[in-house]
Amino acid sequence: MGKLQSKISFHGTKYRADGSVEKTGPGRGVQQHNPVHADAVTSVAALRADLCVSGGKDKSVVVCNWRSGAMLRRFVGHEHEVTKVTCALDSNRIFSASRDKTVMMWELHRTSGPSQHFSGHDLVVTGLAVSPDAAQLCTGSRDNTVCKWDIETGGCLGRAAVSRNLVTHLCWVPGEPYVIQTSEDKTVRMWDSRELQVAHMFPGKQHIQTCCDVSQDGRYVLSSSSGFAGEGCEATLWDLRQTRSQVREYKGHFQTTASCVFLPRGPALTSSIATSSNDSKVKVWDQDTAACLATACLEGAGPLASLAVCDSSTLLCATFNSGIHLLRMRNGADLEELAAF
């Protein structure tokens, strides 16, 4: 056997210089593909039925076929690591935020360079949300500001600052002009994008709120918390119609819960959510009872930075140490790892 040339070793797999794969330990039943990023993957999002987009510490934005693990496009232009990626589902436009304080827009079927720049934040951009019709863009930063942008011109249409509002994530409410935002000040805010004003602020939590998501019916908001040794680390469900208090908490992670998503209703028509954590676990929960339905432990993957929903039973998980993992629910009670790329 020839000498291993590649330094990349992902999840029990070694990649040779000729692109072949040697399986070396755990994960033999997992389909291993060549990693699409050369470093930690910080964000992943669903683009189309079989496509996803991801960003990483290698400063690149990558479009992949998640079914095959094949890379279709690589976009390079940021000067520092990519912190967030997003897109309007079934759109050709992809947006990426970076530690270089900028946001860039990329066209799936155009040149490899960015088709638009959005510059105006003073610190790393940590929140990124595009409206479902892909007509408006909102960004948030550690500079305590939220900005609204003209996608076609790249011009800033509004800028709002809130003291100590270190933005951690943004997401758009489907069918509404509202944007949900989480913050290091332990709060969840709802912004009215028309006037770029805070329309509502949910009761504060005990820990930093790291991520948020909105259900497809626009009724519920999900947020996740930082924490350590099981203190904090929960996800929280909020009702946009009854905004005085939280509806439910989902407890079971032992380190910071970095990502949370709503899952589409499956054949059983049950509502469920998924969370990923720095404890290297992905959990699926019954939304109504808060019961943990399934857990996948991605040993050696390190912090699990981001989740993306492919369909009612399939998830993508971006990890710091082992690329992007493809997970699927089996029989409503088993979360199986299928592939990594």
ZALO-595586 format. One record per residue: residue number from 1; residue in one letter; chain; y, x, z of N, C-alpha, C in turn. Coordinates in steps of 0.05 Angstrom, whole numbers, plus 5000, padded with zeros to 4 digits. Layout:
N
NUM;A;A;Y;X;Z;Y;X;Z;Y;X;Z
...
***
This chain:
341
1;M;A;4976;5017;5000;5000;5000;5000;5025;5017;5000
2;G;A;5044;5010;4984;5068;5026;4982;5086;5023;5006
3;K;A;5104;5041;5008;5123;5042;5031;5142;5018;5029
4;L;A;5146;5004;5052;5166;4982;5052;5194;4993;5048
5;Q;A;5208;4982;5029;5235;4991;5024;5256;4973;5035
6;S;A;5251;4947;5038;5271;4929;5047;5274;4930;5077
7;K;A;5298;4929;5087;5303;4928;5116;5303;4900;5127
8;I;A;5301;4880;5110;5302;4852;5119;5274;4844;5127
9;S;A;5272;4833;5152;5247;4822;5162;5253;4795;5174
10;F;A;5246;4774;5161;5252;4747;5169;5227;4732;5178
11;H;A;5227;4724;5204;5207;4705;5214;5179;4713;5206
12;G;A;5170;4737;5214;5143;4746;5210;5137;4753;5181
13;T;A;5157;4758;5165;5154;4765;5137;5170;4789;5130
14;K;A;5157;4807;5114;5171;4831;5104;5174;4828;5074
15;Y;A;5198;4835;5064;5204;4833;5036;5204;4861;5024
16;R;A;5188;4865;5003;5186;4890;4990;5208;4893;4969
17;A;A;5212;4918;4961;5233;4923;4941;5227;4908;4915
18;D;A;5202;4903;4909;5195;4890;4883;5197;4859;4886
19;G;A;5205;4849;4909;5208;4821;4913;5183;4807;4924
20;S;A;5161;4822;4927;5137;4809;4937;5140;4805;4967
21;V;A;5122;4789;4978;5123;4781;5006;5098;4789;5021
22;E;A;5101;4801;5044;5079;4808;5061;5082;4792;5087
23;K;A;5063;4775;5094;5063;4760;5119;5051;4776;5141
24;T;A;5065;4779;5163;5057;4798;5183;5050;4787;5210
25;G;A;5054;4761;5214;5049;4750;5241;5052;4720;5241
26;P;A;5067;4710;5262;5071;4681;5264;5085;4670;5239
27;G;A;5081;4645;5233;5094;4632;5211;5078;4635;5185
28;R;A;5052;4641;5187;5036;4644;5162;5034;4618;5146
29;G;A;5037;4595;5159;5036;4570;5145;5063;4562;5133
30;V;A;5083;4578;5137;5110;4572;5127;5115;4587;5101
31;Q;A;5124;4572;5081;5130;4585;5055;5155;4603;5058
32;Q;A;5152;4628;5052;5174;4647;5055;5185;4654;5028
33;H;A;5212;4653;5026;5226;4660;5002;5245;4683;5008
34;N;A;5253;4698;4988;5273;4719;4992;5298;4706;5005
35;P;A;5309;4718;5025;5333;4707;5039;5357;4707;5020
36;V;A;5372;4685;5021;5395;4682;5003;5420;4695;5014
37;H;A;5420;4701;5040;5443;4715;5052;5432;4741;5064
38;A;A;5450;4761;5064;5442;4787;5074;5448;4790;5104
39;D;A;5458;4769;5117;5465;4770;5145;5462;4742;5156
40;A;A;5473;4738;5180;5471;4712;5193;5482;4690;5176
41;V;A;5469;4667;5176;5479;4643;5162;5493;4626;5182
42;T;A;5519;4620;5177;5536;4607;5197;5538;4577;5192
43;S;A;5534;4568;5167;5538;4539;5161;5521;4531;5137
44;V;A;5511;4507;5138;5496;4496;5115;5503;4467;5113
45;A;A;5503;4457;5087;5509;4429;5082;5494;4420;5058
46;A;A;5487;4394;5057;5473;4382;5034;5493;4377;5012
47;L;A;5485;4384;4987;5503;4381;4964;5494;4358;4947
48;R;A;5468;4358;4940;5456;4337;4924;5428;4332;4934
49;A;A;5413;4315;4920;5386;4308;4929;5368;4332;4934
50;D;A;5371;4353;4918;5354;4376;4921;5370;4402;4924
51;L;A;5397;4400;4928;5413;4424;4930;5427;4426;4957
52;C;A;5432;4450;4966;5447;4454;4990;5466;4478;4986
53;V;A;5487;4479;5003;5506;4501;5002;5507;4513;5029
54;S;A;5510;4540;5030;5511;4554;5056;5532;4576;5055
55;G;A;5540;4584;5078;5559;4607;5081;5550;4625;5103
56;G;A;5558;4650;5102;5548;4669;5122;5566;4692;5128
57;K;A;5556;4709;5146;5571;4733;5153;5574;4753;5130
58;D;A;5558;4750;5110;5560;4767;5086;5583;4760;5068
59;K;A;5600;4741;5077;5624;4732;5063;5619;4715;5038
60;S;A;5595;4708;5033;5588;4693;5008;5582;4664;5014
61;V;A;5585;4648;4993;5577;4620;4992;5555;4617;4972
62;V;A;5533;4605;4979;5509;4604;4962;5500;4575;4958
63;V;A;5493;4568;4933;5481;4543;4927;5452;4548;4921
64;C;A;5435;4532;4935;5406;4536;4932;5392;4509;4926
65;N;A;5369;4511;4913;5351;4488;4912;5333;4490;4937
66;W;A;5337;4471;4956;5323;4474;4981;5293;4468;4979
67;R;A;5285;4454;4957;5257;4449;4953;5242;4474;4945
68;S;A;5254;4491;4929;5241;4514;4919;5250;4540;4932
69;G;A;5273;4539;4946;5284;4563;4958;5299;4580;4938
70;A;A;5302;4571;4914;5315;4587;4893;5345;4586;4895
71;M;A;5358;4609;4893;5387;4611;4893;5397;4605;4865
72;L;A;5417;4587;4863;5428;4579;4837;5455;4592;4832
73;R;A;5472;4594;4852;5498;4606;4849;5506;4621;4874
74;R;A;5520;4643;4871;5532;4657;4893;5562;4660;4888
75;F;A;5578;4651;4906;5607;4653;4903;5618;4674;4923
76;V;A;5634;4692;4913;5645;4714;4930;5675;4715;4926
77;G;A;5690;4716;4948;5719;4716;4947;5732;4719;4974
78;H;A;5718;4711;4995;5730;4714;5022;5729;4743;5031
79;E;A;5749;4750;5047;5751;4778;5057;5735;4782;5082
80;H;A;5729;4760;5096;5714;4761;5121;5693;4739;5121
81;E;A;5677;4737;5142;5654;4719;5142;5662;4690;5138
82;V;A;5645;4675;5126;5649;4646;5122;5640;4632;5147
83;T;A;5658;4615;5158;5652;4600;5182;5641;4572;5178
84;K;A;5651;4559;5157;5642;4531;5152;5640;4527;5122
85;V;A;5622;4510;5114;5621;4500;5086;5618;4470;5087
86;T;A;5629;4456;5067;5626;4428;5065;5630;4419;5036
87;C;A;5624;4394;5030;5628;4383;5004;5625;4353;5006
88;A;A;5635;4339;4986;5630;4311;4984;5603;4308;4970
89;L;A;5585;4292;4981;5558;4290;4971;5559;4282;4941
90;D;A;5543;4295;4925;5541;4291;4896;5566;4299;4881
91;S;A;5583;4315;4894;5607;4326;4880;5601;4354;4870
92;N;A;5616;4363;4850;5614;4390;4840;5632;4410;4856
93;R;A;5648;4399;4874;5667;4416;4889;5656;4424;4916
94;I;A;5658;4449;4923;5649;4460;4948;5672;4474;4962
95;F;A;5674;4470;4988;5696;4482;5004;5684;4501;5025
96;S;A;5698;4523;5029;5689;4542;5049;5713;4552;5066
97;A;A;5709;4555;5092;5729;4565;5110;5720;4592;5120
98;S;A;5739;4609;5128;5732;4636;5134;5749;4648;5157
99;R;A;5739;4670;5168;5754;4685;5187;5778;4699;5175
100;D;A;5780;4699;5148;5804;4710;5135;5828;4691;5135
101;K;A;5825;4668;5150;5846;4649;5154;5851;4630;5131
102;T;A;5833;4631;5110;5837;4615;5086;5813;4596;5083
103;V;A;5818;4576;5065;5797;4559;5055;5798;4562;5024
104;M;A;5774;4561;5012;5772;4563;4983;5755;4540;4972
105;M;A;5762;4532;4948;5746;4512;4934;5732;4525;4910
106;W;A;5707;4518;4907;5690;4528;4886;5680;4506;4869
107;E;A;5677;4510;4843;5666;4490;4825;5637;4498;4818
108;L;A;5618;4480;4822;5590;4486;4818;5584;4496;4790
109;H;A;5597;4485;4770;5590;4492;4742;5612;4508;4728
110;R;A;5629;4522;4744;5650;4538;4732;5646;4567;4739
111;T;A;5667;4583;4736;5665;4612;4741;5658;4617;4770
112;S;A;5651;4642;4776;5643;4649;4803;5666;4652;4822
113;G;A;5691;4653;4811;5715;4656;4828;5724;4629;4838
114;P;A;5740;4628;4860;5750;4603;4871;5769;4589;4851
115;S;A;5767;4562;4851;5785;4547;4834;5810;4538;4849
116;Q;A;5810;4541;4875;5834;4534;4891;5833;4550;4918
117;H;A;5857;4558;4927;5861;4570;4953;5878;4552;4971
118;F;A;5871;4552;4996;5887;4537;5016;5894;4557;5038
119;S;A;5919;4566;5038;5928;4586;5057;5950;4575;5074
120;G;A;5949;4579;5101;5970;4569;5118;5964;4571;5147
121;H;A;5938;4575;5154;5931;4578;5182;5936;4606;5192
122;D;A;5942;4609;5217;5948;4635;5229;5924;4650;5241
123;L;A;5902;4635;5245;5878;4647;5256;5854;4636;5241
124;V;A;5830;4645;5249;5805;4637;5236;5804;4606;5232
125;V;A;5795;4598;5209;5792;4569;5204;5764;4561;5213
126;T;A;5763;4541;5231;5738;4534;5244;5730;4504;5239
127;G;A;5748;4489;5226;5742;4461;5220;5748;4455;5191
128;L;A;5730;4439;5179;5733;4434;5150;5720;4407;5144
129;A;A;5736;4389;5133;5726;4362;5127;5739;4352;5101
130;V;A;5722;4342;5082;5732;4331;5057;5726;4301;5058
131;S;A;5744;4285;5047;5740;4256;5047;5717;4250;5028
132;P;A;5703;4227;5033;5679;4220;5017;5685;4218;4987
133;D;A;5710;4212;4980;5717;4211;4951;5727;4238;4941
134;A;A;5725;4258;4957;5733;4286;4950;5762;4288;4942
135;A;A;5779;4270;4951;5808;4270;4944;5825;4284;4964
136;Q;A;5816;4285;4989;5833;4297;5010;5817;4318;5026
137;L;A;5831;4337;5037;5818;4358;5053;5834;4362;5079
138;C;A;5819;4364;5101;5831;4370;5127;5818;4395;5137
139;T;A;5834;4412;5150;5824;4437;5162;5835;4440;5190
140;G;A;5820;4455;5206;5828;4461;5233;5823;4490;5240
141;S;A;5837;4500;5260;5836;4529;5265;5839;4534;5295
142;R;A;5833;4559;5302;5838;4568;5330;5867;4572;5335
143;D;A;5884;4568;5315;5913;4569;5320;5924;4543;5331
144;N;A;5906;4524;5339;5913;4499;5351;5924;4478;5331
145;T;A;5921;4483;5306;5932;4464;5286;5910;4451;5269
146;V;A;5917;4427;5259;5902;4413;5239;5920;4410;5215
147;C;A;5910;4415;5191;5926;4413;5166;5913;4394;5146
148;K;A;5930;4382;5130;5921;4365;5108;5930;4377;5082
149;W;A;5913;4377;5061;5919;4392;5037;5916;4374;5012
150;D;A;5932;4381;4992;5929;4370;4965;5908;4386;4951
151;I;A;5885;4374;4945;5863;4389;4934;5870;4400;4906
152;E;A;5885;4385;4891;5891;4394;4863;5911;4417;4862
153;T;A;5931;4417;4880;5951;4438;4878;5948;4460;4899
154;G;A;5932;4454;4920;5929;4473;4942;5952;4472;4962
155;G;A;5971;4454;4958;5994;4452;4975;5988;4438;5002
156;C;A;6001;4447;5023;5998;4435;5049;6014;4409;5051
157;L;A;6002;4387;5057;6015;4361;5058;6024;4354;5087
158;G;A;6013;4368;5106;6020;4363;5134;6007;4383;5152
159;R;A;6020;4387;5175;6010;4406;5195;6017;4396;5222
160;A;A;5997;4393;5240;6001;4383;5267;5989;4402;5287
161;A;A;6004;4408;5308;5996;4426;5328;5993;4412;5355
162;V;A;5971;4417;5369;5967;4407;5396;5961;4430;5414
163;S;A;5975;4433;5436;5971;4456;5454;5942;4458;5463
164;R;A;5932;4482;5462;5905;4489;5472;5883;4476;5455
165;N;A;5890;4465;5432;5870;4451;5416;5857;4471;5397
166;L;A;5839;4488;5408;5824;4507;5391;5802;4491;5377
167;V;A;5806;4486;5352;5788;4469;5336;5760;4482;5333
168;T;A;5739;4467;5337;5712;4477;5332;5698;4464;5309
169;H;A;5706;4439;5302;5692;4425;5280;5709;4401;5272
170;L;A;5706;4393;5247;5718;4368;5237;5698;4353;5220
171;C;A;5699;4326;5220;5683;4310;5202;5698;4284;5196
172;W;A;5694;4274;5172;5708;4250;5163;5692;4225;5170
173;V;A;5707;4203;5177;5694;4177;5182;5690;4163;5155
174;P;A;5666;4157;5147;5661;4144;5121;5677;4119;5118
175;G;A;5690;4117;5095;5705;4093;5088;5731;4088;5103
176;E;A;5739;4108;5119;5763;4105;5135;5781;4129;5132
177;P;A;5807;4127;5139;5826;4149;5137;5825;4167;5162
178;Y;A;5804;4166;5177;5803;4180;5203;5785;4204;5202
179;V;A;5793;4225;5217;5778;4250;5219;5772;4255;5248
180;I;A;5747;4261;5255;5739;4267;5282;5740;4298;5285
181;Q;A;5749;4306;5309;5752;4335;5314;5743;4342;5342
182;T;A;5727;4364;5344;5719;4374;5370;5736;4400;5376
183;S;A;5737;4406;5402;5755;4428;5410;5744;4443;5434
184;E;A;5755;4468;5437;5748;4484;5460;5761;4473;5485
185;D;A;5780;4454;5483;5791;4442;5507;5774;4420;5518
186;K;A;5749;4418;5508;5728;4400;5518;5732;4371;5511
187;T;A;5749;4366;5490;5754;4338;5482;5745;4333;5453
188;V;A;5743;4307;5447;5738;4298;5420;5762;4280;5412
189;R;A;5775;4287;5390;5798;4272;5381;5792;4258;5355
190;M;A;5806;4236;5350;5805;4222;5325;5833;4223;5313
191;W;A;5836;4235;5289;5861;4238;5275;5864;4216;5254
192;D;A;5887;4205;5251;5894;4189;5228;5905;4207;5206
193;S;A;5890;4211;5185;5897;4230;5164;5922;4222;5149
194;R;A;5929;4197;5150;5953;4188;5134;5979;4200;5145
195;E;A;5981;4200;5172;6005;4211;5184;6000;4237;5199
196;L;A;5975;4245;5199;5965;4268;5213;5974;4267;5242
197;Q;A;5966;4245;5255;5971;4241;5283;5946;4234;5298
198;V;A;5944;4241;5324;5921;4235;5340;5921;4205;5345
199;A;A;5900;4191;5335;5898;4162;5339;5884;4155;5365
200;H;A;5866;4173;5374;5851;4168;5399;5840;4195;5409
201;M;A;5838;4197;5435;5824;4220;5447;5803;4209;5467
202;F;A;5778;4217;5463;5757;4208;5481;5759;4222;5508
203;P;A;5747;4210;5529;5748;4223;5555;5736;4251;5553
204;G;A;5749;4270;5568;5741;4298;5567;5713;4302;5579
205;K;A;5700;4322;5568;5673;4330;5578;5676;4354;5597
206;Q;A;5653;4364;5607;5654;4386;5625;5652;4413;5611
207;H;A;5645;4413;5585;5641;4437;5570;5655;4435;5543
208;I;A;5658;4459;5530;5669;4460;5503;5653;4442;5485
209;Q;A;5666;4427;5468;5653;4411;5448;5651;4427;5422
210;T;A;5627;4432;5413;5622;4452;5392;5621;4440;5364
211;C;A;5613;4415;5362;5608;4403;5335;5610;4373;5337
212;C;A;5612;4359;5314;5613;4330;5314;5602;4320;5287
213;D;A;5593;4295;5288;5584;4281;5264;5590;4251;5268
214;V;A;5591;4237;5245;5596;4208;5245;5573;4194;5231
215;S;A;5564;4172;5242;5543;4156;5229;5553;4145;5203
216;Q;A;5534;4140;5185;5541;4131;5158;5555;4103;5158
217;D;A;5549;4087;5179;5563;4061;5180;5591;4064;5193
218;G;A;5599;4088;5201;5625;4093;5212;5629;4082;5240
219;R;A;5607;4075;5253;5609;4062;5280;5608;4083;5303
220;Y;A;5590;4103;5300;5586;4121;5322;5594;4150;5315
221;V;A;5602;4164;5336;5608;4192;5335;5589;4207;5353
222;L;A;5580;4230;5344;5563;4248;5360;5577;4274;5364
223;S;A;5576;4285;5388;5588;4311;5394;5568;4327;5410
224;S;A;5570;4354;5408;5552;4371;5423;5568;4390;5441
225;S;A;5554;4399;5462;5568;4415;5483;5557;4443;5486
226;S;A;5575;4461;5494;5566;4488;5501;5553;4486;5529
227;G;A;5541;4508;5538;5528;4508;5564;5510;4532;5567
228;F;A;5497;4533;5590;5478;4555;5596;5459;4546;5617
229;A;A;5433;4555;5614;5412;4549;5634;5409;4519;5639
230;G;A;5413;4503;5618;5410;4474;5620;5434;4459;5631
231;E;A;5454;4473;5639;5479;4461;5649;5497;4456;5625
232;G;A;5505;4431;5620;5518;4425;5595;5496;4423;5573
233;C;A;5502;4434;5550;5482;4437;5529;5473;4410;5517
234;E;A;5486;4388;5524;5478;4362;5515;5492;4353;5489
235;A;A;5482;4332;5477;5496;4318;5456;5505;4291;5468
236;T;A;5528;4281;5458;5539;4256;5469;5545;4237;5447
237;L;A;5538;4212;5451;5543;4190;5432;5567;4174;5441
238;W;A;5585;4169;5422;5609;4154;5427;5610;4130;5407
239;D;A;5621;4108;5416;5624;4084;5399;5653;4082;5391
240;L;A;5659;4082;5365;5686;4081;5356;5699;4054;5361
241;R;A;5683;4034;5367;5695;4007;5373;5700;4004;5403
242;Q;A;5685;4018;5419;5688;4017;5449;5693;4046;5458
243;T;A;5718;4054;5458;5725;4083;5460;5732;4092;5488
244;R;A;5726;4076;5508;5734;4083;5535;5715;4103;5548
245;S;A;5690;4102;5541;5671;4120;5554;5648;4126;5534
246;Q;A;5632;4146;5542;5610;4154;5525;5588;4133;5526
247;V;A;5572;4131;5506;5550;4112;5505;5524;4123;5517
248;R;A;5518;4148;5509;5493;4160;5517;5494;4190;5515
249;E;A;5477;4204;5531;5475;4233;5529;5446;4240;5522
250;Y;A;5443;4263;5508;5417;4273;5500;5414;4301;5512
251;K;A;5397;4303;5533;5394;4327;5548;5367;4339;5545
252;G;A;5365;4366;5541;5340;4379;5538;5342;4408;5529
253;H;A;5364;4415;5516;5369;4443;5509;5377;4459;5533
254;F;A;5372;4485;5532;5377;4503;5554;5400;4523;5549
255;Q;A;5410;4523;5524;5433;4539;5518;5452;4521;5501
256;T;A;5475;4532;5493;5495;4517;5478;5482;4502;5454
257;T;A;5488;4476;5453;5480;4460;5430;5502;4463;5409
258;A;A;5495;4477;5387;5515;4485;5368;5520;4465;5345
259;S;A;5500;4447;5340;5503;4429;5318;5489;4403;5325
260;C;A;5499;4381;5313;5488;4354;5317;5493;4338;5292
261;V;A;5473;4322;5285;5475;4305;5261;5460;4279;5265
262;F;A;5470;4258;5252;5456;4233;5250;5436;4235;5227
263;L;A;5412;4223;5232;5392;4222;5211;5391;4194;5198
264;P;A;5387;4193;5172;5385;4166;5159;5361;4151;5171
265;R;A;5363;4125;5170;5341;4108;5180;5316;4113;5163
266;G;A;5294;4117;5176;5269;4121;5161;5255;4095;5156
267;P;A;5230;4096;5147;5214;4072;5140;5212;4053;5164
268;A;A;5211;4064;5189;5209;4048;5212;5235;4035;5221
269;L;A;5256;4042;5207;5283;4032;5212;5293;4038;5240
270;T;A;5284;4060;5251;5294;4070;5277;5317;4089;5272
271;S;A;5335;4089;5291;5358;4107;5290;5352;4133;5305
272;S;A;5358;4156;5294;5353;4181;5307;5374;4201;5301
273;I;A;5376;4222;5317;5395;4243;5314;5380;4270;5317
274;A;A;5392;4291;5308;5380;4318;5311;5401;4337;5322
275;T;A;5392;4356;5338;5409;4377;5349;5396;4404;5346
276;S;A;5413;4425;5344;5403;4452;5344;5419;4468;5364
277;S;A;5406;4489;5375;5417;4503;5398;5413;4533;5396
278;N;A;5429;4547;5413;5425;4576;5415;5399;4583;5428
279;D;A;5384;4563;5439;5358;4568;5450;5336;4569;5429
280;S;A;5344;4570;5404;5326;4572;5381;5309;4547;5376
281;K;A;5318;4524;5387;5303;4499;5383;5319;4478;5368
282;V;A;5305;4463;5352;5316;4439;5339;5301;4416;5351
283;K;A;5317;4395;5360;5305;4372;5372;5314;4347;5357
284;V;A;5295;4328;5355;5301;4301;5344;5299;4281;5366
285;W;A;5319;4263;5368;5321;4244;5390;5322;4216;5380
286;D;A;5311;4197;5395;5315;4169;5390;5344;4162;5398
287;Q;A;5360;4153;5380;5388;4148;5385;5392;4128;5407
288;D;A;5375;4108;5408;5380;4085;5427;5369;4091;5455
289;T;A;5347;4106;5458;5335;4110;5484;5340;4138;5495
290;A;A;5350;4157;5478;5354;4185;5485;5328;4200;5490
291;A;A;5305;4188;5482;5280;4202;5485;5278;4224;5464
292;C;A;5267;4247;5471;5263;4268;5452;5238;4262;5437
293;L;A;5240;4259;5411;5217;4252;5394;5202;4276;5384
294;A;A;5215;4299;5380;5202;4322;5369;5219;4347;5374
295;T;A;5206;4370;5376;5219;4395;5380;5207;4416;5362
296;A;A;5223;4432;5348;5213;4455;5333;5226;4480;5345
297;C;A;5209;4499;5352;5219;4525;5363;5218;4546;5341
298;L;A;5241;4556;5333;5242;4576;5312;5244;4603;5326
299;E;A;5222;4613;5335;5222;4638;5351;5232;4661;5334
300;G;A;5250;4677;5347;5262;4699;5334;5285;4693;5315
301;A;A;5291;4667;5312;5312;4660;5293;5340;4664;5305
302;G;A;5341;4667;5332;5367;4671;5345;5382;4645;5348
303;P;A;5408;4646;5352;5423;4621;5353;5420;4605;5328
304;L;A;5417;4579;5331;5415;4561;5308;5443;4548;5303
305;A;A;5456;4557;5282;5485;4552;5279;5492;4525;5268
306;S;A;5475;4514;5250;5484;4491;5235;5460;4475;5225
307;L;A;5463;4448;5223;5443;4431;5212;5454;4416;5188
308;A;A;5436;4409;5169;5444;4393;5147;5421;4373;5141
309;V;A;5427;4348;5134;5408;4328;5129;5402;4326;5099
310;C;A;5376;4330;5092;5368;4327;5064;5361;4298;5057
311;D;A;5344;4286;5074;5336;4258;5071;5327;4248;5099
312;S;A;5314;4225;5100;5308;4213;5126;5289;4229;5143
313;S;A;5275;4248;5131;5255;4263;5147;5258;4293;5144
314;T;A;5278;4303;5129;5280;4331;5123;5307;4342;5131
315;L;A;5306;4365;5145;5330;4379;5155;5330;4408;5146
316;L;A;5354;4418;5144;5359;4447;5140;5372;4458;5165
317;C;A;5364;4482;5173;5376;4494;5197;5384;4523;5190
318;A;A;5410;4528;5193;5421;4555;5189;5418;4572;5214
319;T;A;5407;4596;5212;5402;4613;5235;5415;4640;5232
320;F;A;5419;4653;5255;5431;4679;5255;5413;4701;5246
321;N;A;5387;4698;5252;5368;4721;5247;5348;4717;5225
322;S;A;5344;4693;5216;5322;4688;5196;5329;4668;5175
323;G;A;5354;4669;5165;5361;4653;5142;5362;4623;5147
324;I;A;5355;4607;5127;5356;4578;5128;5327;4568;5129
325;H;A;5322;4550;5148;5295;4539;5152;5294;4510;5143
326;L;A;5273;4502;5130;5268;4475;5121;5248;4462;5140
327;L;A;5256;4439;5152;5240;4425;5172;5236;4397;5163
328;R;A;5213;4386;5171;5207;4358;5163;5192;4344;5186
329;M;A;5201;4319;5191;5188;4302;5211;5162;4291;5199
330;R;A;5140;4293;5216;5114;4282;5208;5106;4260;5227
331;N;A;5101;4237;5217;5091;4214;5233;5110;4207;5256
332;G;A;5135;4214;5254;5155;4207;5274;5153;4221;5300
333;A;A;5134;4241;5302;5130;4254;5328;5127;4284;5326
334;D;A;5127;4295;5302;5122;4324;5298;5143;4335;5279
335;L;A;5157;4356;5287;5177;4369;5271;5165;4395;5260
336;E;A;5158;4395;5235;5143;4417;5223;5161;4435;5206
337;E;A;5158;4461;5209;5173;4480;5193;5158;4485;5167
338;L;A;5171;4481;5144;5158;4483;5118;5164;4509;5104
339;A;A;5189;4518;5106;5197;4541;5090;5222;4554;5102
340;A;A;5227;4579;5094;5251;4594;5101;5261;4609;5077
341;F;A;5287;4610;5074;5298;4624;5051;5326;4636;5058
***
